[in-house]
Amino acid sequence: MQDKNLSVSFQNVVAQITDIGKAWHSSDLLINARFNAQFVLNSIKDLPALDKIKQKNAIVVSAGPSLHKQNVLKQLKESHYQGTIVAIDGSLVKCLKNGIIPDYVLTLDPHPTRMIRWFGDDDFEENTRNDDYFSRQDLDVEFRNNSIRENEENIALINKYAPEIKLIICSSAPKNVVKRVQEAGFQMYWWNPIVDDPQQEQSLTREIYKTNKCPCMNTGGTVGTAAWVFANAILNIPRIALTGMDLGYHLDTPIEMTQTYYELQEFVNSRDELEALFPKFTFPLTGEVFYTDPTYFWYRNNFLQLLEKSVGETFNCSEAGTLFAENLPCKSFNEYIT
Amino acid sequence: MSNLLKGNFTTKKQVEAKKEDNESHSLQDEFKKAALNSIGGSMVYVERTDLTWSGDDE
């Protein structure tokens, strides 16, 4: 671990994200789950069994910058890999554009206007007006430069392939995403997020569960981690590779492009104080330096804690980022698939 | 600090010492809320429970 040099202010922020975030979103999670209960025809309990080859290996395709920079999808397509592919909402279109149809796609985020973009958004201009969340950190240059045309193409692409894909959809999904994926024709399997200890009487997780009786999964706070939990604990696949799971930024990414830049710089007094909130990590396979921020670091800690409770092998094949530990070895993606 | 700095006059207006600690906490809280708002709904929170819960014990 390279955590020893983290500033006190950075560690304080990370330590309190969990409680603040739960208070921030708990009502959305329950409201969305209650609304979505009417659409729950199948849960992840109803998934058909995998065949022998797909049961052996899984690749989780997350949407970090390494997915593009390491040409992961091109390598995956050319490898004729036969195992299971678990993508997330944010990497689905990229997979399809590379001729890869994932077996499963995870979606989790309850945001009312942002997540719909991953499925092609009929109200794209309205939903992106006055919101630079994506344009500020968008890694898909093609999309950034031609967003309206790209969105139209994404709608057509999703409509074409959705019926072949099992969508592992969280009860927290917003109305517009649910409507869109139903219209596109995905095979939908529902689940609930574990957001606190379900054994407690006042548990929010238990309240969400009561709306639909679907199984619950821990998410680590991000859909990429949820995809890994799904592969590991629901599909019970013993050997899993993570790709596009950076949880950090390349050193050449300006901090102005990071997800919480505006808020962070508003509450520090100098450039030095600001940079202390973006600690650096050296990636063990390459010696390349990456930096993280409080949110990505929190995701990283959550993942590593969940990993300790898991069985089977997991390899980080992202070839970049901050997610590594003694029990999470890194491999090149090529080494994993050959 | 107020015990060390004592004046030999009385001010016309009531003067209150700066509440530096409280201000610092408040600023940090504001930052955290703003940061969370910026990253939107991707925050789904984790207690240190098992990877899954099936509700079968209900």
Interface residues (C-beta under 8 A of the other chain):
Chain A: S9 N12 V13 Q16 I17 T18 D19 I20 G21 K22 W24 H25 D28 L29 K45 L108 D109 P110 H111 P112 R114 M115 Y133 C170 S172 P174 P193 I194 V195 D196 D197 P198 T205 R206 Y209 K213 P215 C216 M217 N218 T219 G220 G221 T222 V223 V229 N232 A233 I234 Q259 T260 Y262 E263 L264 E266 F267 P294 T295 N302 Q305 L306 K309 S310
Chain B: L27 Q28 E30 F31 K32 K33 A34 A35 L36 N37 S38 I39 G40 G41 S42 M43 V44 Y45 V46 E47 R48 T49 D50 L51 T52 W53 S54 G55 E58
